[in-house]
Amino acid sequence: MPRGAMLTYDQGRDNFVKLAQQYKPGDMNEAMTRLQFIDALFFECLGWSKETDVEVEDHVDGDYADYVFHDVKSLMVVEAKREGVDFEVPAGLKEIERSLTNLLKDEAEIRKACRQAMGYANERGIPLAVVCNGHQLIAFVATRQDGIKPLEGKAMVFGSLEQMEKHFLTLWQSLSRAGVLDGILVTKLTKDLAALLPPTLAMRVNPYPGSKQRNAYQADLKIIAELVLEDLIKKPEKEEEYLKNCYQPVS
């Protein structure tokens, strides 16, 4: 899709429903996974342009990332993996946002794929990494600035096409061109960062911002001070006399 032809959310959702109906998961290699599903998902359903927004098989120091999506700068790495036993999200997962730590404990192939995608993203300074085998998808923040290791953070996990369709709004917000440019997924998956940061000095002043109410004595002093300063401005010759009468010399 050319960059000028913006895909709407409704169009993307309709296209995904058609894609899910046509796509038959099976034992495909990486090339077929890309051809039959991933291309269609990102270019026909999530608003990315194949002509202007992506580099395929990007090469850095001998390694290849299947897709690197970009605008002015690189934004997201997508690693395509073959289906079947090589990559399997545990069945029955209902939550979309999950702990990567727990997910990676039990599935060696997922751990390997996520480490590979994270490595690609780290080498390129890209915030988001996605691993997809066609009918399942894991997206996570691969380059973090909050002291949390990427594979110990949270991830957006879609375990089936049915889950993607049911939660297409979340999929769109997370991985569509518009959603990635707005940083929605990065914000969502790193939202606990605020709890790690120390409070600012301003937060310790109660109330802040604001002003303290003066009592009657303080208000009278303020009025007198303003009158004295006003006289000094109008009569500079009185300044020396004022300073002598108001301040005790240092002994």
Sequence and secondary structure as in RCSB ss.txt:
>XXXX:A:sequence
MPRGAMLTYDQGRDNFVKLAQQYKPGDMNEAMTRLQFIDALFFECLGWSKETDVEVEDHVDGDYADYVFHDVKSL
MVVEAKREGVDFEVPAGLKEIERSLTNLLKDEAEIRKACRQAMGYANERGIPLAVVCNGHQLIAFVATRQDGIKP
LEGKAMVFGSLEQMEKHFLTLWQSLSRAGVLDGILVTKLTKDLAALLPPTLAMRVNPYPGSKQRNAYQADLKIIA
ELVLEDLIKKPEKEEEYLKNCYQPVS
>XXXX:A:secstr
  TTS   HHHHHHHHHHHHHH    S  HHHHIIIIIHHIIIIIS   TTTSEEEEEEETTEEEEEEEESSSEE
EEEEE  SGGGS   TT   SEEEHHHHHHH HHHHHHHHHHHHHHHHHT SEEEEE SS EEEEE S SSS  G
GGSEEEEE SHHHHHHTHHHHHHHHSHHHHHTTHHHHHHTTTHHHHS   HHHHSSSSS      HHHHHHHHHH
HHHHHHHHH GGGHHHHHHHHS    
